[in-house]
Amino acid sequence: MSRRCELSGKAVQVGHLVSHSNHKTKTRFLPNLVNVTLISDALGQSFRLRVTAHALRSVEHRGGLDAFLLKASEEDLSQKAKELRRKIRKASDEAKAA
């Protein structure tokens, strides 16, 4: 399981810890990943995703999972999130047509 957010695409970063004497130690900065269950209003189902705390706040700010996925760019999303986005778009198009 990769350390990458399924919604925002945030991943591990590499850098240095710098001491007072300017000694540099290589380190990995891990994203704050959380296992969450988010509910899709369009599909009426809940989905388990592994997202960062930052992405979770963004989902709430945009008004839920459906609104977040419809606005998100395709390149940041995981394969699971892309498939979910297609299902939500299809369900919302059918709801508008009816």
C-alpha positions as protocol buffer text, in pm:
chain_id: "A"
residue {
  index: 1
  type: MET
  ca { x: 0 y: 0 z: 0 }
}
residue {
  index: 2
  type: SER
  ca { x: 157 y: 326 z: -111 }
}
residue {
  index: 3
  type: ARG
  ca { x: 172 y: 630 z: 112 }
}
residue {
  index: 4
  type: ARG
  ca { x: -30 y: 848 z: -125 }
}
residue {
  index: 5
  type: CYS
  ca { x: -360 y: 1027 z: -75 }
}
residue {
  index: 6
  type: GLU
  ca { x: -634 y: 889 z: -300 }
}
residue {
  index: 7
  type: LEU
  ca { x: -800 y: 1227 z: -346 }
}
residue {
  index: 8
  type: SER
  ca { x: -527 y: 1493 z: -346 }
}
residue {
  index: 9
  type: GLY
  ca { x: -228 y: 1288 z: -463 }
}
residue {
  index: 10
  type: LYS
  ca { x: -4 y: 1400 z: -177 }
}
residue {
  index: 11
  type: ALA
  ca { x: 286 y: 1158 z: -129 }
}
residue {
  index: 12
  type: VAL
  ca { x: 604 y: 1113 z: 71 }
}
residue {
  index: 13
  type: GLN
  ca { x: 854 y: 1399 z: 48 }
}
residue {
  index: 14
  type: VAL
  ca { x: 1227 y: 1374 z: 108 }
}
residue {
  index: 15
  type: GLY
  ca { x: 1439 y: 1639 z: 275 }
}
residue {
  index: 16
  type: HIS
  ca { x: 1690 y: 1717 z: 546 }
}
residue {
  index: 17
  type: LEU
  ca { x: 1669 y: 1776 z: 918 }
}
residue {
  index: 18
  type: VAL
  ca { x: 1918 y: 2054 z: 985 }
}
residue {
  index: 19
  type: SER
  ca { x: 2080 y: 2078 z: 1328 }
}
residue {
  index: 20
  type: HIS
  ca { x: 2210 y: 2390 z: 1501 }
}
residue {
  index: 21
  type: SER
  ca { x: 2560 y: 2303 z: 1377 }
}
residue {
  index: 22
  type: ASN
  ca { x: 2417 y: 2281 z: 1022 }
}
residue {
  index: 23
  type: HIS
  ca { x: 2458 y: 1902 z: 1013 }
}
residue {
  index: 24
  type: LYS
  ca { x: 2210 y: 1759 z: 763 }
}
residue {
  index: 25
  type: THR
  ca { x: 2036 y: 1426 z: 817 }
}
residue {
  index: 26
  type: LYS
  ca { x: 1822 y: 1287 z: 537 }
}
residue {
  index: 27
  type: THR
  ca { x: 1461 y: 1214 z: 636 }
}
residue {
  index: 28
  type: ARG
  ca { x: 1122 y: 1127 z: 490 }
}
residue {
  index: 29
  type: PHE
  ca { x: 821 y: 1348 z: 552 }
}
residue {
  index: 30
  type: LEU
  ca { x: 512 y: 1126 z: 550 }
}
residue {
  index: 31
  type: PRO
  ca { x: 164 y: 1259 z: 471 }
}
residue {
  index: 32
  type: ASN
  ca { x: -97 y: 1246 z: 746 }
}
residue {
  index: 33
  type: LEU
  ca { x: -304 y: 960 z: 601 }
}
residue {
  index: 34
  type: VAL
  ca { x: -634 y: 859 z: 757 }
}
residue {
  index: 35
  type: ASN
  ca { x: -868 y: 572 z: 669 }
}
residue {
  index: 36
  type: VAL
  ca { x: -1214 y: 725 z: 630 }
}
residue {
  index: 37
  type: THR
  ca { x: -1556 y: 624 z: 508 }
}
residue {
  index: 38
  type: LEU
  ca { x: -1716 y: 891 z: 291 }
}
residue {
  index: 39
  type: ILE
  ca { x: -2077 y: 888 z: 171 }
}
residue {
  index: 40
  type: SER
  ca { x: -2174 y: 969 z: -186 }
}
residue {
  index: 41
  type: ASP
  ca { x: -2511 y: 1145 z: -208 }
}
residue {
  index: 42
  type: ALA
  ca { x: -2555 y: 1072 z: -580 }
}
residue {
  index: 43
  type: LEU
  ca { x: -2492 y: 697 z: -542 }
}
residue {
  index: 44
  type: GLY
  ca { x: -2632 y: 653 z: -191 }
}
residue {
  index: 45
  type: GLN
  ca { x: -2334 y: 442 z: -88 }
}
residue {
  index: 46
  type: SER
  ca { x: -2037 y: 477 z: 143 }
}
residue {
  index: 47
  type: PHE
  ca { x: -1679 y: 428 z: 26 }
}
residue {
  index: 48
  type: ARG
  ca { x: -1360 y: 358 z: 222 }
}
residue {
  index: 49
  type: LEU
  ca { x: -1071 y: 577 z: 114 }
}
residue {
  index: 50
  type: ARG
  ca { x: -721 y: 650 z: 245 }
}
residue {
  index: 51
  type: VAL
  ca { x: -687 y: 1028 z: 238 }
}
residue {
  index: 52
  type: THR
  ca { x: -483 y: 1299 z: 408 }
}
residue {
  index: 53
  type: ALA
  ca { x: -633 y: 1513 z: 680 }
}
residue {
  index: 54
  type: HIS
  ca { x: -591 y: 1812 z: 445 }
}
residue {
  index: 55
  type: ALA
  ca { x: -798 y: 1643 z: 172 }
}
residue {
  index: 56
  type: LEU
  ca { x: -1064 y: 1550 z: 426 }
}
residue {
  index: 57
  type: ARG
  ca { x: -1099 y: 1918 z: 521 }
}
residue {
  index: 58
  type: SER
  ca { x: -1121 y: 2006 z: 150 }
}
residue {
  index: 59
  type: VAL
  ca { x: -1399 y: 1751 z: 98 }
}
residue {
  index: 60
  type: GLU
  ca { x: -1599 y: 1905 z: 382 }
}
residue {
  index: 61
  type: HIS
  ca { x: -1531 y: 2257 z: 254 }
}
residue {
  index: 62
  type: ARG
  ca { x: -1651 y: 2180 z: -100 }
}
residue {
  index: 63
  type: GLY
  ca { x: -1974 y: 2024 z: 24 }
}
residue {
  index: 64
  type: GLY
  ca { x: -1912 y: 1651 z: 25 }
}
residue {
  index: 65
  type: LEU
  ca { x: -1745 y: 1375 z: -172 }
}
residue {
  index: 66
  type: ASP
  ca { x: -1949 y: 1425 z: -490 }
}
residue {
  index: 67
  type: ALA
  ca { x: -1870 y: 1796 z: -525 }
}
residue {
  index: 68
  type: PHE
  ca { x: -1502 y: 1737 z: -445 }
}
residue {
  index: 69
  type: LEU
  ca { x: -1458 y: 1463 z: -705 }
}
residue {
  index: 70
  type: LEU
  ca { x: -1640 y: 1655 z: -978 }
}
residue {
  index: 71
  type: LYS
  ca { x: -1410 y: 1956 z: -927 }
}
residue {
  index: 72
  type: ALA
  ca { x: -1086 y: 1760 z: -874 }
}
residue {
  index: 73
  type: SER
  ca { x: -832 y: 1721 z: -1153 }
}
residue {
  index: 74
  type: GLU
  ca { x: -799 y: 1375 z: -1305 }
}
residue {
  index: 75
  type: GLU
  ca { x: -422 y: 1349 z: -1252 }
}
residue {
  index: 76
  type: ASP
  ca { x: -437 y: 1383 z: -872 }
}
residue {
  index: 77
  type: LEU
  ca { x: -694 y: 1108 z: -818 }
}
residue {
  index: 78
  type: SER
  ca { x: -615 y: 741 z: -763 }
}
residue {
  index: 79
  type: GLN
  ca { x: -762 y: 475 z: -992 }
}
residue {
  index: 80
  type: LYS
  ca { x: -1030 y: 393 z: -736 }
}
residue {
  index: 81
  type: ALA
  ca { x: -1126 y: 761 z: -707 }
}
residue {
  index: 82
  type: LYS
  ca { x: -1136 y: 800 z: -1087 }
}
residue {
  index: 83
  type: GLU
  ca { x: -1382 y: 511 z: -1117 }
}
residue {
  index: 84
  type: LEU
  ca { x: -1591 y: 659 z: -836 }
}
residue {
  index: 85
  type: ARG
  ca { x: -1590 y: 996 z: -1014 }
}
residue {
  index: 86
  type: ARG
  ca { x: -1717 y: 836 z: -1336 }
}
residue {
  index: 87
  type: LYS
  ca { x: -2001 y: 664 z: -1147 }
}
residue {
  index: 88
  type: ILE
  ca { x: -2099 y: 989 z: -974 }
}
residue {
  index: 89
  type: ARG
  ca { x: -2092 y: 1185 z: -1301 }
}
residue {
  index: 90
  type: LYS
  ca { x: -2307 y: 920 z: -1470 }
}
residue {
  index: 91
  type: ALA
  ca { x: -2558 y: 916 z: -1182 }
}
residue {
  index: 92
  type: SER
  ca { x: -2583 y: 1296 z: -1175 }
}
residue {
  index: 93
  type: ASP
  ca { x: -2634 y: 1310 z: -1555 }
}
residue {
  index: 94
  type: GLU
  ca { x: -2914 y: 1053 z: -1528 }
}
residue {
  index: 95
  type: ALA
  ca { x: -3075 y: 1251 z: -1246 }
}
residue {
  index: 96
  type: LYS
  ca { x: -3067 y: 1569 z: -1456 }
}
residue {
  index: 97
  type: ALA
  ca { x: -3218 y: 1388 z: -1757 }
}
residue {
  index: 98
  type: ALA
  ca { x: -3508 y: 1249 z: -1552 }
}
